[in-house]
Amino acid sequence: MQAIILAGGKGIRLKPYTTSFPKSLVPIGDYPILEIILMQLKKYGFNKITLAVGHLASLIQAYFGNGEKWGVEISYSFEDRPLGTAGPLKLIKETEENFLVLNSDDLTDLNYFEFFNYHIRHKNTITISRFVKKVKIDFGVIEADENSVLKDYIEKPEYTYTVSMGIYAFNRKALDFIPENTYFDFPQLIKSLINNDIAVNCFDHKGFWLDIGRPEDYETATILFDELKSKIL
């Protein structure tokens, strides 16, 4: 089974950790986050891995090589200019009929095989993994009417959202909706499919998920990793 990992970003949100270091090599416990993902994919039967790289690609390639150390086959797709989150997929000419697409900065206990099998069984074009995320607002939130009369003052409220985990299952035909050599993000792709009456499906994950793209989330991941390690790996 095939997985494409998007590892070309500059990791701007994670500075200063990523000033001279690719985000995918930032360590969580004893491993770079991308190495954790590779070990998980191997565990669930994904042994054909394409790394879509750009920023500091040579460091990523030097660390992972051909994947032999992890028992997987790694190939590389290089973008010479930023193409967004979906645009790099258009550069990859050899894909299986169905494949995984995932970011290189997510820490999760998702069963990738179960997620992928759900996608196959339902014959989806794209399946998005989703997660219920609580987000705390670090400010006092003011609610007022049209005359600026205060109606409520909520100190540091917490809201609940259903968010994309940055992990997708694709059928190859979805690539037809990504333009060549154009900066193109996943929301644009999803909206293009919807506008063409092509259903996009979701898969609910109720376990653990953390996007380590921000310093505070990265610090949380390093604290939690030891207790989650046996479950994740």
C-alpha positions as CSV (number, residue, x, y, z in Angstrom):
1,M,0.0,0.0,0.0
2,Q,1.2,3.5,-0.8
3,A,1.4,6.7,1.3
4,I,2.4,10.2,0.3
5,I,3.8,12.4,3.1
6,L,3.8,16.1,2.6
7,A,7.1,17.3,4.0
8,G,7.9,20.4,2.0
9,G,6.7,23.1,4.2
10,K,8.9,25.7,6.0
11,G,7.3,25.2,9.4
12,I,6.9,28.9,9.9
13,R,4.5,28.5,12.9
14,L,7.1,26.4,14.7
15,K,9.9,28.9,14.7
16,P,12.5,29.1,16.2
17,Y,12.7,25.3,16.1
18,T,12.6,25.3,12.3
19,T,14.9,28.2,11.6
20,S,17.5,25.9,10.0
21,F,15.8,22.6,10.5
22,P,13.0,21.0,8.5
23,K,9.8,20.6,10.6
24,S,9.6,16.9,9.8
25,L,12.9,16.3,11.6
26,V,11.9,18.1,14.8
27,P,12.3,15.4,17.6
28,I,9.5,14.0,19.7
29,G,11.1,11.9,22.4
30,D,13.9,9.8,20.7
31,Y,12.6,10.2,17.2
32,P,12.0,12.9,14.6
33,I,8.2,13.2,14.1
34,L,8.5,11.9,10.5
35,E,10.3,8.8,11.7
36,I,7.4,8.1,14.1
37,I,5.0,8.4,11.2
38,L,7.1,6.0,9.0
39,M,7.2,3.4,11.8
40,Q,3.4,3.7,12.2
41,L,2.8,3.3,8.4
42,K,5.1,0.3,8.3
43,K,3.2,-1.2,11.3
44,Y,-0.1,-0.9,9.3
45,G,1.1,-2.3,6.1
46,F,2.1,0.8,4.1
47,N,5.6,0.0,2.7
48,K,5.6,2.3,-0.4
49,I,6.3,5.8,0.8
50,T,6.7,9.0,-1.3
51,L,8.0,12.0,0.5
52,A,6.9,15.3,-1.2
53,V,9.8,17.6,-0.2
54,G,10.9,21.2,-0.9
55,H,12.4,23.3,1.9
56,L,15.6,21.8,3.2
57,A,14.9,18.6,1.2
58,S,18.5,17.5,1.3
59,L,18.5,17.1,5.1
60,I,15.3,14.9,4.9
61,Q,16.8,12.8,2.1
62,A,20.1,12.4,4.0
63,Y,18.3,11.1,7.1
64,F,15.8,8.8,5.6
65,G,17.6,7.6,2.4
66,N,15.7,4.9,0.6
67,G,13.9,3.7,3.7
68,E,15.7,0.4,4.0
69,K,16.4,1.0,7.7
70,W,12.6,1.1,8.4
71,G,11.7,-1.7,6.0
72,V,9.9,0.6,3.6
73,E,10.6,1.8,0.1
74,I,11.0,5.6,0.1
75,S,11.0,7.8,-3.1
76,Y,11.1,11.5,-3.3
77,S,9.1,14.1,-5.2
78,F,10.8,17.5,-5.3
79,E,9.0,20.9,-5.7
80,D,11.3,23.7,-6.8
81,R,8.8,26.3,-5.6
82,P,5.9,26.2,-3.1
83,L,2.8,24.5,-4.5
84,G,0.6,24.6,-1.4
85,T,-0.8,21.6,0.4
86,A,-2.4,19.8,-2.6
87,G,-0.3,21.1,-5.5
88,P,2.7,18.8,-4.8
89,L,0.5,15.7,-5.4
90,K,0.2,16.6,-9.1
91,L,4.0,16.1,-9.4
92,I,3.7,12.5,-8.4
93,K,3.0,10.5,-11.6
94,E,3.0,7.0,-10.2
95,T,0.2,6.4,-7.7
96,E,-1.8,3.4,-6.9
97,E,-5.5,3.4,-7.4
98,N,-6.0,4.4,-3.8
99,F,-3.4,5.8,-1.4
100,L,-2.9,7.8,1.8
101,V,-1.9,11.5,1.9
102,L,-0.8,12.9,5.2
103,N,1.1,15.8,6.8
104,S,4.5,15.3,8.4
105,D,3.7,17.0,11.7
106,D,0.8,15.1,13.2
107,L,1.1,12.9,16.3
108,T,-1.8,10.4,16.5
109,D,-2.8,6.9,17.4
110,L,-5.0,6.5,14.3
111,N,-5.1,3.0,12.9
112,Y,-4.1,3.9,9.3
113,F,-5.2,0.5,8.0
114,E,-8.6,0.8,9.5
115,F,-9.0,4.3,8.1
116,F,-7.8,3.2,4.6
117,N,-10.0,0.1,4.6
118,Y,-13.0,2.3,5.4
119,H,-12.1,4.5,2.3
120,I,-11.8,1.4,0.1
121,R,-15.0,-0.2,1.3
122,H,-17.1,2.9,0.7
123,K,-15.5,3.5,-2.7
124,N,-14.8,7.2,-1.8
125,T,-13.0,9.7,-3.9
126,I,-11.5,11.4,-0.9
127,T,-11.9,10.5,2.8
128,I,-10.9,13.0,5.4
129,S,-10.0,11.9,8.9
130,R,-11.7,14.3,11.5
131,F,-11.3,14.9,15.2
132,V,-13.3,16.8,17.8
133,K,-10.9,19.5,19.1
134,K,-11.3,21.7,22.1
135,V,-9.8,25.2,21.6
136,K,-9.2,27.6,24.5
137,I,-9.4,31.3,23.8
138,D,-6.9,33.1,26.0
139,F,-8.8,36.4,26.1
140,G,-12.0,37.7,27.6
141,V,-14.7,37.4,24.9
142,I,-17.2,40.2,24.7
143,E,-20.7,39.8,23.3
144,A,-22.6,43.0,22.6
145,D,-25.8,44.0,20.7
146,E,-26.0,46.2,17.6
147,N,-25.9,49.3,19.9
148,S,-22.7,48.2,21.6
149,V,-24.4,47.4,24.8
150,L,-22.6,44.5,26.6
151,K,-24.7,41.3,26.8
152,D,-22.1,38.9,28.1
153,Y,-18.4,38.8,29.1
154,I,-16.8,35.3,29.0
155,E,-13.4,34.9,30.5
156,K,-11.1,32.6,28.5
157,P,-13.8,30.4,27.0
158,E,-13.3,26.9,25.5
159,Y,-15.0,26.1,22.2
160,T,-15.4,22.7,20.5
161,Y,-14.8,22.2,16.7
162,T,-14.6,19.3,14.4
163,V,-11.3,19.6,12.5
164,S,-9.4,17.9,9.8
165,M,-6.5,15.8,11.1
166,G,-4.5,16.4,7.9
167,I,-4.7,12.7,7.0
168,Y,-6.6,11.7,3.9
169,A,-7.3,8.7,1.7
170,F,-7.4,9.4,-2.0
171,N,-8.7,7.7,-5.1
172,R,-6.5,8.5,-8.0
173,K,-9.3,10.3,-9.9
174,A,-9.2,13.1,-7.3
175,L,-5.9,14.2,-8.8
176,D,-7.7,15.3,-12.0
177,F,-9.0,18.3,-10.0
178,I,-5.5,19.6,-9.1
179,P,-4.0,22.0,-11.7
180,E,-0.5,21.6,-13.1
181,N,2.3,23.8,-11.7
182,T,-0.1,25.9,-9.6
183,Y,-0.2,26.8,-5.9
184,F,-3.2,24.8,-4.7
185,D,-4.4,24.0,-1.2
186,F,-6.5,21.2,0.2
187,P,-9.6,23.5,0.8
188,Q,-9.5,24.5,-2.8
189,L,-9.4,20.8,-3.9
190,I,-12.2,19.8,-1.6
191,K,-14.4,22.7,-2.7
192,S,-13.7,21.9,-6.3
193,L,-14.9,18.3,-5.8
194,I,-18.0,19.5,-4.0
195,N,-18.8,22.0,-6.7
196,N,-18.6,19.2,-9.2
197,D,-21.1,17.1,-7.2
198,I,-18.4,14.6,-6.1
199,A,-19.0,13.5,-2.5
200,V,-16.2,13.9,0.0
201,N,-16.5,11.6,3.0
202,C,-15.3,11.8,6.6
203,F,-13.9,9.3,9.1
204,D,-14.2,10.0,12.8
205,H,-11.2,9.3,15.1
206,K,-11.9,9.3,18.8
207,G,-8.4,8.5,20.0
208,F,-5.4,10.9,20.3
209,W,-4.4,13.5,17.8
210,L,-2.1,16.5,18.0
211,D,-0.9,18.9,15.3
212,I,2.6,19.9,16.4
213,G,2.8,22.9,14.1
214,R,2.8,25.5,17.0
215,P,5.4,25.7,19.7
216,E,2.9,25.2,22.5
217,D,1.5,22.0,20.8
218,Y,5.1,20.8,20.1
219,E,5.9,21.2,23.8
220,T,2.7,19.3,24.8
221,A,3.7,16.4,22.4
222,T,7.2,16.1,24.0
223,I,5.6,15.9,27.4
224,L,3.0,13.3,26.5
225,F,5.0,11.1,24.2
226,D,6.5,8.8,26.8
227,E,3.1,7.8,28.1
228,L,1.7,7.5,24.5
229,K,4.7,5.7,23.0
230,S,3.5,2.1,23.5
231,K,0.1,3.0,22.1
232,I,1.4,5.0,19.1
233,L,4.2,2.7,18.1
